[in-house]
């Protein structure tokens, strides 16, 4: 059962990087440049991988557990945006992350 939770962590990390690459593709000026941007395709492939993992893990764990654990994606997103996009982390974001962590723990207490 523990491996399933590790897979969820990988799934959420993959989803966060997918969003990161789509953000990188959004820097293109025109629609043509966006379509030709490699980051668009990297993000799309990562989102597809995330969807496949999500479908697979939903076969193993209850929906009421998998979907709330998907919120871990927001934690990864904050870290990735800070490290790679140099976005600032403020108090509101930290409080939001603490709420997410609290929710994830509460969902998984048996």
Backbone as XML, in Angstrom:
<?xml version="1.0"?>
<chain id="A" units="angstrom">
  <residue number="1" name="UNK">
    <atom name="N" x="0.829" y="-1.204" z="0.000"/>
    <atom name="CA" x="0.000" y="0.000" z="0.000"/>
    <atom name="C" x="0.868" y="1.260" z="0.000"/>
  </residue>
  <residue number="2" name="UNK">
    <atom name="N" x="2.008" y="1.222" z="0.666"/>
    <atom name="CA" x="2.891" y="2.381" z="0.741"/>
    <atom name="C" x="3.388" y="2.798" z="-0.635"/>
  </residue>
  <residue number="3" name="UNK">
    <atom name="N" x="3.645" y="1.840" z="-1.505"/>
    <atom name="CA" x="4.117" y="2.156" z="-2.857"/>
    <atom name="C" x="3.077" y="2.989" z="-3.605"/>
  </residue>
  <residue number="4" name="UNK">
    <atom name="N" x="1.800" y="2.756" z="-3.341"/>
    <atom name="CA" x="0.752" y="3.540" z="-3.996"/>
    <atom name="C" x="0.839" y="5.017" z="-3.614"/>
  </residue>
  <residue number="5" name="UNK">
    <atom name="N" x="1.181" y="5.280" z="-2.371"/>
    <atom name="CA" x="1.307" y="6.674" z="-1.937"/>
    <atom name="C" x="2.553" y="7.319" z="-2.540"/>
  </residue>
  <residue number="6" name="UNK">
    <atom name="N" x="3.603" y="6.544" z="-2.702"/>
    <atom name="CA" x="4.795" y="7.049" z="-3.373"/>
    <atom name="C" x="4.488" y="7.373" z="-4.831"/>
  </residue>
  <residue number="7" name="UNK">
    <atom name="N" x="3.678" y="6.543" z="-5.456"/>
    <atom name="CA" x="3.269" y="6.793" z="-6.844"/>
    <atom name="C" x="2.453" y="8.081" z="-6.933"/>
  </residue>
  <residue number="8" name="UNK">
    <atom name="N" x="1.628" y="8.347" z="-5.939"/>
    <atom name="CA" x="0.866" y="9.603" z="-5.924"/>
    <atom name="C" x="1.816" y="10.793" z="-5.835"/>
  </residue>
  <residue number="9" name="UNK">
    <atom name="N" x="2.855" y="10.682" z="-5.032"/>
    <atom name="CA" x="3.839" y="11.765" z="-4.929"/>
    <atom name="C" x="4.505" y="11.993" z="-6.285"/>
  </residue>
  <residue number="10" name="UNK">
    <atom name="N" x="4.884" y="10.916" z="-6.962"/>
    <atom name="CA" x="5.488" y="11.028" z="-8.297"/>
    <atom name="C" x="4.498" y="11.657" z="-9.275"/>
  </residue>
  <residue number="11" name="UNK">
    <atom name="N" x="3.231" y="11.225" z="-9.197"/>
    <atom name="CA" x="2.195" y="11.765" z="-10.077"/>
    <atom name="C" x="2.044" y="13.279" z="-9.881"/>
  </residue>
  <residue number="12" name="UNK">
    <atom name="N" x="2.027" y="13.713" z="-8.631"/>
    <atom name="CA" x="1.849" y="15.139" z="-8.369"/>
    <atom name="C" x="3.071" y="15.947" z="-8.799"/>
  </residue>
  <residue number="13" name="UNK">
    <atom name="N" x="4.239" y="15.371" z="-8.631"/>
    <atom name="CA" x="5.457" y="16.054" z="-9.079"/>
    <atom name="C" x="5.470" y="16.176" z="-10.600"/>
  </residue>
  <residue number="14" name="UNK">
    <atom name="N" x="5.060" y="15.124" z="-11.277"/>
    <atom name="CA" x="4.977" y="15.147" z="-12.741"/>
    <atom name="C" x="3.984" y="16.206" z="-13.206"/>
  </residue>
  <residue number="15" name="UNK">
    <atom name="N" x="2.845" y="16.289" z="-12.536"/>
    <atom name="CA" x="1.842" y="17.298" z="-12.889"/>
    <atom name="C" x="2.389" y="18.716" z="-12.701"/>
  </residue>
  <residue number="16" name="UNK">
    <atom name="N" x="3.141" y="18.912" z="-11.636"/>
    <atom name="CA" x="3.713" y="20.242" z="-11.389"/>
    <atom name="C" x="4.721" y="20.629" z="-12.458"/>
  </residue>
  <residue number="17" name="UNK">
    <atom name="N" x="5.545" y="19.682" z="-12.867"/>
    <atom name="CA" x="6.497" y="19.976" z="-13.932"/>
    <atom name="C" x="5.789" y="20.178" z="-15.267"/>
  </residue>
  <residue number="18" name="UNK">
    <atom name="N" x="4.679" y="19.485" z="-15.472"/>
    <atom name="CA" x="3.897" y="19.709" z="-16.695"/>
    <atom name="C" x="3.429" y="21.161" z="-16.753"/>
  </residue>
  <residue number="19" name="UNK">
    <atom name="N" x="2.884" y="21.649" z="-15.660"/>
    <atom name="CA" x="2.456" y="23.049" z="-15.603"/>
    <atom name="C" x="3.609" y="24.015" z="-15.793"/>
  </residue>
  <residue number="20" name="UNK">
    <atom name="N" x="4.758" y="23.667" z="-15.225"/>
    <atom name="CA" x="5.953" y="24.492" z="-15.372"/>
    <atom name="C" x="6.341" y="24.641" z="-16.852"/>
  </residue>
  <residue number="21" name="UNK">
    <atom name="N" x="6.342" y="23.515" z="-17.575"/>
    <atom name="CA" x="6.720" y="23.568" z="-18.988"/>
    <atom name="C" x="5.683" y="24.317" z="-19.825"/>
  </residue>
  <residue number="22" name="UNK">
    <atom name="N" x="4.416" y="24.198" z="-19.469"/>
    <atom name="CA" x="3.404" y="24.982" z="-20.181"/>
    <atom name="C" x="3.595" y="26.474" z="-19.909"/>
  </residue>
  <residue number="23" name="UNK">
    <atom name="N" x="3.969" y="26.804" z="-18.684"/>
    <atom name="CA" x="4.271" y="28.202" z="-18.358"/>
    <atom name="C" x="5.438" y="28.698" z="-19.212"/>
  </residue>
  <residue number="24" name="UNK">
    <atom name="N" x="6.467" y="27.855" z="-19.365"/>
    <atom name="CA" x="7.610" y="28.234" z="-20.203"/>
    <atom name="C" x="7.173" y="28.446" z="-21.650"/>
  </residue>
  <residue number="25" name="UNK">
    <atom name="N" x="6.246" y="27.626" z="-22.131"/>
    <atom name="CA" x="5.783" y="27.793" z="-23.514"/>
    <atom name="C" x="4.945" y="29.055" z="-23.672"/>
  </residue>
  <residue number="26" name="UNK">
    <atom name="N" x="4.340" y="29.519" z="-22.591"/>
    <atom name="CA" x="3.490" y="30.710" z="-22.644"/>
    <atom name="C" x="4.297" y="31.984" z="-22.884"/>
  </residue>
  <residue number="27" name="UNK">
    <atom name="N" x="5.602" y="31.892" z="-22.773"/>
    <atom name="CA" x="6.448" y="33.053" z="-23.018"/>
    <atom name="C" x="6.579" y="33.393" z="-24.497"/>
  </residue>
  <residue number="28" name="UNK">
    <atom name="N" x="6.082" y="32.528" z="-25.357"/>
    <atom name="CA" x="6.136" y="32.785" z="-26.801"/>
    <atom name="C" x="5.192" y="33.925" z="-27.162"/>
  </residue>
  <residue number="29" name="UNK">
    <atom name="N" x="5.571" y="34.677" z="-28.180"/>
    <atom name="CA" x="4.828" y="35.872" z="-28.557"/>
    <atom name="C" x="3.582" y="35.565" z="-29.378"/>
  </residue>
  <residue number="30" name="UNK">
    <atom name="N" x="3.681" y="34.649" z="-30.304"/>
    <atom name="CA" x="2.562" y="34.386" z="-31.202"/>
    <atom name="C" x="2.065" y="32.949" z="-31.035"/>
  </residue>
  <residue number="31" name="UNK">
    <atom name="N" x="0.889" y="32.688" z="-31.573"/>
    <atom name="CA" x="0.321" y="31.344" z="-31.533"/>
    <atom name="C" x="1.242" y="30.373" z="-32.269"/>
  </residue>
  <residue number="32" name="UNK">
    <atom name="N" x="1.789" y="30.815" z="-33.387"/>
    <atom name="CA" x="2.699" y="29.967" z="-34.155"/>
    <atom name="C" x="3.909" y="29.575" z="-33.312"/>
  </residue>
  <residue number="33" name="UNK">
    <atom name="N" x="4.468" y="30.544" z="-32.601"/>
    <atom name="CA" x="5.629" y="30.255" z="-31.748"/>
    <atom name="C" x="5.261" y="29.320" z="-30.601"/>
  </residue>
  <residue number="34" name="UNK">
    <atom name="N" x="4.054" y="29.469" z="-30.085"/>
    <atom name="CA" x="3.609" y="28.559" z="-29.024"/>
    <atom name="C" x="3.506" y="27.139" z="-29.572"/>
  </residue>
  <residue number="35" name="UNK">
    <atom name="N" x="2.917" y="26.994" z="-30.743"/>
    <atom name="CA" x="2.749" y="25.673" z="-31.354"/>
    <atom name="C" x="4.103" y="25.030" z="-31.659"/>
  </residue>
  <residue number="36" name="UNK">
    <atom name="N" x="5.074" y="25.832" z="-32.007"/>
    <atom name="CA" x="6.400" y="25.309" z="-32.333"/>
    <atom name="C" x="7.308" y="25.181" z="-31.108"/>
  </residue>
  <residue number="37" name="UNK">
    <atom name="N" x="6.832" y="25.596" z="-29.957"/>
    <atom name="CA" x="7.647" y="25.599" z="-28.747"/>
    <atom name="C" x="7.748" y="24.197" z="-28.151"/>
  </residue>
  <residue number="38" name="UNK">
    <atom name="N" x="8.961" y="23.734" z="-27.951"/>
    <atom name="CA" x="9.165" y="22.379" z="-27.407"/>
    <atom name="C" x="8.581" y="22.219" z="-26.009"/>
  </residue>
  <residue number="39" name="UNK">
    <atom name="N" x="8.532" y="23.294" z="-25.242"/>
    <atom name="CA" x="8.007" y="23.205" z="-23.885"/>
    <atom name="C" x="6.520" y="22.851" z="-23.866"/>
  </residue>
  <residue number="40" name="UNK">
    <atom name="N" x="5.782" y="23.280" z="-24.886"/>
    <atom name="CA" x="4.373" y="22.916" z="-25.004"/>
    <atom name="C" x="4.225" y="21.397" z="-25.061"/>
  </residue>
  <residue number="41" name="UNK">
    <atom name="N" x="5.064" y="20.761" z="-25.831"/>
    <atom name="CA" x="4.978" y="19.311" z="-26.014"/>
    <atom name="C" x="5.498" y="18.547" z="-24.796"/>
  </residue>
  <residue number="42" name="UNK">
    <atom name="N" x="6.538" y="19.073" z="-24.175"/>
    <atom name="CA" x="7.024" y="18.444" z="-22.944"/>
    <atom name="C" x="5.932" y="18.497" z="-21.879"/>
  </residue>
  <residue number="43" name="UNK">
    <atom name="N" x="5.301" y="19.663" z="-21.717"/>
    <atom name="CA" x="4.206" y="19.810" z="-20.751"/>
    <atom name="C" x="3.038" y="18.896" z="-21.083"/>
  </residue>
  <residue number="44" name="UNK">
    <atom name="N" x="2.687" y="18.822" z="-22.357"/>
    <atom name="CA" x="1.578" y="17.960" z="-22.769"/>
    <atom name="C" x="1.861" y="16.488" z="-22.507"/>
  </residue>
  <residue number="45" name="UNK">
    <atom name="N" x="3.081" y="16.068" z="-22.805"/>
    <atom name="CA" x="3.461" y="14.674" z="-22.549"/>
    <atom name="C" x="3.431" y="14.385" z="-21.050"/>
  </residue>
  <residue number="46" name="UNK">
    <atom name="N" x="3.947" y="15.304" z="-20.252"/>
    <atom name="CA" x="3.937" y="15.097" z="-18.795"/>
    <atom name="C" x="2.510" y="15.044" z="-18.246"/>
  </residue>
  <residue number="47" name="UNK">
    <atom name="N" x="1.616" y="15.892" z="-18.769"/>
    <atom name="CA" x="0.216" y="15.834" z="-18.334"/>
    <atom name="C" x="-0.430" y="14.509" z="-18.735"/>
  </residue>
  <residue number="48" name="UNK">
    <atom name="N" x="-0.069" y="13.995" z="-19.899"/>
    <atom name="CA" x="-0.598" y="12.700" z="-20.333"/>
    <atom name="C" x="-0.105" y="11.589" z="-19.410"/>
  </residue>
  <residue number="49" name="UNK">
    <atom name="N" x="1.172" y="11.624" z="-19.082"/>
    <atom name="CA" x="1.728" y="10.644" z="-18.137"/>
    <atom name="C" x="1.020" y="10.747" z="-16.794"/>
  </residue>
  <residue number="50" name="UNK">
    <atom name="N" x="0.792" y="11.977" z="-16.335"/>
    <atom name="CA" x="0.091" y="12.192" z="-15.077"/>
    <atom name="C" x="-1.308" y="11.588" z="-15.120"/>
  </residue>
  <residue number="51" name="UNK">
    <atom name="N" x="-2.016" y="11.791" z="-16.213"/>
    <atom name="CA" x="-3.376" y="11.248" z="-16.341"/>
    <atom name="C" x="-3.365" y="9.725" z="-16.303"/>
  </residue>
  <residue number="52" name="UNK">
    <atom name="N" x="-2.403" y="9.122" z="-16.970"/>
    <atom name="CA" x="-2.313" y="7.656" z="-16.979"/>
    <atom name="C" x="-2.011" y="7.134" z="-15.574"/>
  </residue>
  <residue number="53" name="UNK">
    <atom name="N" x="-1.072" y="7.774" z="-14.896"/>
    <atom name="CA" x="-0.771" y="7.374" z="-13.515"/>
    <atom name="C" x="-1.995" y="7.546" z="-12.633"/>
  </residue>
  <residue number="54" name="UNK">
    <atom name="N" x="-2.712" y="8.645" z="-12.820"/>
    <atom name="CA" x="-3.905" y="8.923" z="-12.028"/>
    <atom name="C" x="-4.959" y="7.831" z="-12.232"/>
  </residue>
  <residue number="55" name="UNK">
    <atom name="N" x="-5.199" y="7.459" z="-13.462"/>
    <atom name="CA" x="-6.174" y="6.404" z="-13.753"/>
    <atom name="C" x="-5.732" y="5.093" z="-13.103"/>
  </residue>
  <residue number="56" name="UNK">
    <atom name="N" x="-4.455" y="4.788" z="-13.206"/>
    <atom name="CA" x="-3.937" y="3.540" z="-12.640"/>
    <atom name="C" x="-4.072" y="3.530" z="-11.113"/>
  </residue>
  <residue number="57" name="UNK">
    <atom name="N" x="-3.703" y="4.642" z="-10.481"/>
    <atom name="CA" x="-3.738" y="4.693" z="-9.011"/>
    <atom name="C" x="-5.180" y="4.687" z="-8.494"/>
  </residue>
  <residue number="58" name="UNK">
    <atom name="N" x="-6.110" y="5.211" z="-9.300"/>
    <atom name="CA" x="-7.520" y="5.163" z="-8.908"/>
    <atom name="C" x="-8.043" y="3.729" z="-8.871"/>
  </residue>
  <residue number="59" name="UNK">
    <atom name="N" x="-7.388" y="2.824" z="-9.570"/>
    <atom name="CA" x="-7.755" y="1.409" z="-9.490"/>
    <atom name="C" x="-7.285" y="0.795" z="-8.173"/>
  </residue>
  <residue number="60" name="UNK">
    <atom name="N" x="-6.277" y="1.405" z="-7.557"/>
    <atom name="CA" x="-5.656" y="0.845" z="-6.357"/>
    <atom name="C" x="-6.171" y="1.456" z="-5.054"/>
  </residue>
  <residue number="61" name="UNK">
    <atom name="N" x="-6.516" y="2.720" z="-5.108"/>
    <atom name="CA" x="-6.914" y="3.445" z="-3.897"/>
    <atom name="C" x="-8.277" y="4.101" z="-4.101"/>
  </residue>
  <residue number="62" name="UNK">
    <atom name="N" x="-8.978" y="4.399" z="-3.020"/>
    <atom name="CA" x="-10.283" y="5.052" z="-3.144"/>
    <atom name="C" x="-10.168" y="6.463" z="-3.743"/>
  </residue>
  <residue number="63" name="UNK">
    <atom name="N" x="-11.187" y="6.799" z="-4.494"/>
    <atom name="CA" x="-11.297" y="8.134" z="-5.101"/>
    <atom name="C" x="-11.193" y="9.220" z="-4.030"/>
  </residue>
  <residue number="64" name="UNK">
    <atom name="N" x="-11.821" y="8.970" z="-2.882"/>
    <atom name="CA" x="-11.841" y="9.953" z="-1.789"/>
    <atom name="C" x="-10.475" y="10.147" z="-1.158"/>
  </residue>
  <residue number="65" name="UNK">
    <atom name="N" x="-9.519" y="9.316" z="-1.503"/>
    <atom name="CA" x="-8.139" y="9.476" z="-1.028"/>
    <atom name="C" x="-7.272" y="10.068" z="-2.135"/>
  </residue>
  <residue number="66" name="UNK">
    <atom name="N" x="-7.395" y="9.540" z="-3.345"/>
    <atom name="CA" x="-6.506" y="9.951" z="-4.451"/>
    <atom name="C" x="-6.692" y="11.419" z="-4.810"/>
  </residue>
  <residue number="67" name="UNK">
    <atom name="N" x="-7.909" y="11.846" z="-4.971"/>
    <atom name="CA" x="-8.139" y="13.225" z="-5.424"/>
    <atom name="C" x="-7.656" y="14.258" z="-4.396"/>
  </residue>
  <residue number="68" name="UNK">
    <atom name="N" x="-7.986" y="14.101" z="-3.117"/>
    <atom name="CA" x="-7.420" y="15.066" z="-2.156"/>
    <atom name="C" x="-5.895" y="15.037" z="-2.093"/>
  </residue>
  <residue number="69" name="UNK">
    <atom name="N" x="-5.301" y="13.850" z="-2.237"/>
    <atom name="CA" x="-3.842" y="13.787" z="-2.235"/>
    <atom name="C" x="-3.242" y="14.472" z="-3.463"/>
  </residue>
  <residue number="70" name="UNK">
    <atom name="N" x="-4.040" y="14.624" z="-4.498"/>
    <atom name="CA" x="-3.595" y="15.362" z="-5.678"/>
    <atom name="C" x="-3.243" y="16.806" z="-5.368"/>
  </residue>
  <residue number="71" name="UNK">
    <atom name="N" x="-3.748" y="17.306" z="-4.247"/>
    <atom name="CA" x="-3.434" y="18.689" z="-3.866"/>
    <atom name="C" x="-1.960" y="18.874" z="-3.515"/>
  </residue>
  <residue number="72" name="UNK">
    <atom name="N" x="-1.244" y="17.776" z="-3.352"/>
    <atom name="CA" x="0.210" y="17.871" z="-3.145"/>
    <atom name="C" x="0.862" y="18.572" z="-4.337"/>
  </residue>
  <residue number="73" name="UNK">
    <atom name="N" x="0.201" y="18.521" z="-5.472"/>
    <atom name="CA" x="0.688" y="19.216" z="-6.670"/>
    <atom name="C" x="0.953" y="20.691" z="-6.366"/>
  </residue>
  <residue number="74" name="UNK">
    <atom name="N" x="0.105" y="21.303" z="-5.552"/>
    <atom name="CA" x="0.274" y="22.729" z="-5.238"/>
    <atom name="C" x="1.548" y="22.986" z="-4.445"/>
  </residue>
  <residue number="75" name="UNK">
    <atom name="N" x="1.927" y="22.029" z="-3.624"/>
    <atom name="CA" x="3.169" y="22.177" z="-2.856"/>
    <atom name="C" x="4.361" y="22.129" z="-3.813"/>
  </residue>
  <residue number="76" name="UNK">
    <atom name="N" x="4.378" y="21.132" z="-4.696"/>
    <atom name="CA" x="5.451" y="21.033" z="-5.685"/>
    <atom name="C" x="5.497" y="22.289" z="-6.562"/>
  </residue>
  <residue number="77" name="UNK">
    <atom name="N" x="4.325" y="22.775" z="-6.946"/>
    <atom name="CA" x="4.255" y="23.955" z="-7.813"/>
    <atom name="C" x="4.894" y="25.165" z="-7.142"/>
  </residue>
  <residue number="78" name="UNK">
    <atom name="N" x="4.632" y="25.340" z="-5.859"/>
    <atom name="CA" x="5.239" y="26.451" z="-5.128"/>
    <atom name="C" x="6.759" y="26.324" z="-5.124"/>
  </residue>
  <residue number="79" name="UNK">
    <atom name="N" x="7.254" y="25.111" z="-4.879"/>
    <atom name="CA" x="8.700" y="24.880" z="-4.849"/>
    <atom name="C" x="9.313" y="25.113" z="-6.229"/>
  </residue>
  <residue number="80" name="UNK">
    <atom name="N" x="8.696" y="24.568" z="-7.263"/>
    <atom name="CA" x="9.212" y="24.719" z="-8.631"/>
    <atom name="C" x="9.192" y="26.186" z="-9.063"/>
  </residue>
  <residue number="81" name="UNK">
    <atom name="N" x="8.104" y="26.888" z="-8.754"/>
    <atom name="CA" x="8.023" y="28.303" z="-9.154"/>
    <atom name="C" x="9.073" y="29.138" z="-8.426"/>
  </residue>
  <residue number="82" name="UNK">
    <atom name="N" x="9.371" y="28.779" z="-7.198"/>
    <atom name="CA" x="10.404" y="29.492" z="-6.448"/>
    <atom name="C" x="11.796" y="29.206" z="-7.012"/>
  </residue>
  <residue number="83" name="UNK">
    <atom name="N" x="12.081" y="27.928" z="-7.250"/>
    <atom name="CA" x="13.421" y="27.532" z="-7.692"/>
    <atom name="C" x="13.724" y="27.917" z="-9.135"/>
  </residue>
  <residue number="84" name="UNK">
    <atom name="N" x="12.752" y="27.729" z="-10.032"/>
    <atom name="CA" x="13.037" y="27.876" z="-11.455"/>
    <atom name="C" x="12.494" y="29.164" z="-12.077"/>
  </residue>
  <residue number="85" name="UNK">
    <atom name="N" x="11.456" y="29.715" z="-11.485"/>
    <atom name="CA" x="10.873" y="30.941" z="-12.039"/>
    <atom name="C" x="11.135" y="32.159" z="-11.159"/>
  </residue>
  <residue number="86" name="UNK">
    <atom name="N" x="11.814" y="31.917" z="-10.063"/>
    <atom name="CA" x="12.191" y="32.986" z="-9.121"/>
    <atom name="C" x="10.980" y="33.748" z="-8.576"/>
  </residue>
  <residue number="87" name="UNK">
    <atom name="N" x="9.857" y="33.043" z="-8.435"/>
    <atom name="CA" x="8.673" y="33.660" z="-7.844"/>
    <atom name="C" x="8.849" y="33.728" z="-6.331"/>
  </residue>
  <residue number="88" name="UNK">
    <atom name="N" x="8.229" y="34.710" z="-5.736"/>
    <atom name="CA" x="8.372" y="34.914" z="-4.297"/>
    <atom name="C" x="7.364" y="34.059" z="-3.522"/>
  </residue>
  <residue number="89" name="UNK">
    <atom name="N" x="7.799" y="33.618" z="-2.366"/>
    <atom name="CA" x="6.919" y="32.890" z="-1.457"/>
    <atom name="C" x="6.574" y="33.848" z="-0.325"/>
  </residue>
  <residue number="90" name="UNK">
    <atom name="N" x="5.270" y="34.117" z="-0.188"/>
    <atom name="CA" x="4.847" y="35.014" z="0.881"/>
    <atom name="C" x="4.104" y="34.235" z="1.969"/>
  </residue>
  <residue number="91" name="UNK">
    <atom name="N" x="3.711" y="34.934" z="2.993"/>
    <atom name="CA" x="3.057" y="34.309" z="4.145"/>
    <atom name="C" x="1.764" y="33.603" z="3.758"/>
  </residue>
  <residue number="92" name="UNK">
    <atom name="N" x="0.974" y="34.210" z="2.884"/>
    <atom name="CA" x="-0.281" y="33.591" z="2.462"/>
    <atom name="C" x="-0.038" y="32.251" z="1.772"/>
  </residue>
  <residue number="93" name="UNK">
    <atom name="N" x="0.989" y="32.179" z="0.966"/>
    <atom name="CA" x="1.305" y="30.932" z="0.280"/>
    <atom name="C" x="1.744" y="29.859" z="1.277"/>
  </residue>
  <residue number="94" name="UNK">
    <atom name="N" x="2.547" y="30.249" z="2.240"/>
    <atom name="CA" x="2.993" y="29.294" z="3.266"/>
    <atom name="C" x="1.808" y="28.794" z="4.079"/>
  </residue>
  <residue number="95" name="UNK">
    <atom name="N" x="0.913" y="29.690" z="4.446"/>
    <atom name="CA" x="-0.286" y="29.275" z="5.189"/>
    <atom name="C" x="-1.124" y="28.325" z="4.344"/>
  </residue>
  <residue number="96" name="UNK">
    <atom name="N" x="-1.275" y="28.622" z="3.071"/>
    <atom name="CA" x="-2.017" y="27.739" z="2.175"/>
    <atom name="C" x="-1.402" y="26.351" z="2.108"/>
  </residue>
  <residue number="97" name="UNK">
    <atom name="N" x="-0.085" y="26.288" z="2.014"/>
    <atom name="CA" x="0.614" y="25.001" z="1.983"/>
    <atom name="C" x="0.408" y="24.253" z="3.289"/>
  </residue>
  <residue number="98" name="UNK">
    <atom name="N" x="0.442" y="24.953" z="4.400"/>
    <atom name="CA" x="0.202" y="24.300" z="5.697"/>
    <atom name="C" x="-1.217" y="23.727" z="5.778"/>
  </residue>
  <residue number="99" name="UNK">
    <atom name="N" x="-2.178" y="24.434" z="5.214"/>
    <atom name="CA" x="-3.549" y="23.907" z="5.159"/>
    <atom name="C" x="-3.621" y="22.644" z="4.290"/>
  </residue>
  <residue number="100" name="UNK">
    <atom name="N" x="-2.913" y="22.666" z="3.180"/>
    <atom name="CA" x="-2.892" y="21.483" z="2.303"/>
    <atom name="C" x="-2.293" y="20.292" z="3.042"/>
  </residue>
  <residue number="101" name="UNK">
    <atom name="N" x="-1.162" y="20.513" z="3.696"/>
    <atom name="CA" x="-0.526" y="19.427" z="4.430"/>
    <atom name="C" x="-1.455" y="18.907" z="5.529"/>
  </residue>
  <residue number="102" name="UNK">
    <atom name="N" x="-2.113" y="19.812" z="6.239"/>
    <atom name="CA" x="-3.068" y="19.405" z="7.281"/>
    <atom name="C" x="-4.180" y="18.569" z="6.683"/>
  </residue>
  <residue number="103" name="UNK">
    <atom name="N" x="-4.713" y="19.001" z="5.559"/>
    <atom name="CA" x="-5.788" y="18.257" z="4.895"/>
    <atom name="C" x="-5.342" y="16.889" z="4.452"/>
  </residue>
  <residue number="104" name="UNK">
    <atom name="N" x="-4.159" y="16.800" z="3.883"/>
    <atom name="CA" x="-3.637" y="15.504" z="3.425"/>
    <atom name="C" x="-3.478" y="14.558" z="4.604"/>
  </residue>
  <residue number="105" name="UNK">
    <atom name="N" x="-2.952" y="15.080" z="5.709"/>
    <atom name="CA" x="-2.793" y="14.232" z="6.909"/>
    <atom name="C" x="-4.156" y="13.790" z="7.417"/>
  </residue>
  <residue number="106" name="UNK">
    <atom name="N" x="-5.109" y="14.710" z="7.496"/>
    <atom name="CA" x="-6.451" y="14.365" z="7.998"/>
    <atom name="C" x="-7.142" y="13.317" z="7.123"/>
  </residue>
  <residue number="107" name="UNK">
    <atom name="N" x="-7.004" y="13.420" z="5.833"/>
    <atom name="CA" x="-7.626" y="12.467" z="4.908"/>
    <atom name="C" x="-7.086" y="11.060" z="5.137"/>
  </residue>
  <residue number="108" name="UNK">
    <atom name="N" x="-5.813" y="10.976" z="5.511"/>
    <atom name="CA" x="-5.151" y="9.669" z="5.584"/>
    <atom name="C" x="-5.053" y="9.093" z="6.982"/>
  </residue>
  <residue number="109" name="UNK">
    <atom name="N" x="-5.645" y="9.738" z="7.954"/>
    <atom name="CA" x="-5.687" y="9.161" z="9.295"/>
    <atom name="C" x="-6.763" y="8.104" z="9.331"/>
  </residue>
  <residue number="110" name="UNK">
    <atom name="N" x="-6.369" y="6.903" z="9.685"/>
    <atom name="CA" x="-7.346" y="5.796" z="9.737"/>
    <atom name="C" x="-7.869" y="5.591" z="11.122"/>
  </residue>
</chain>
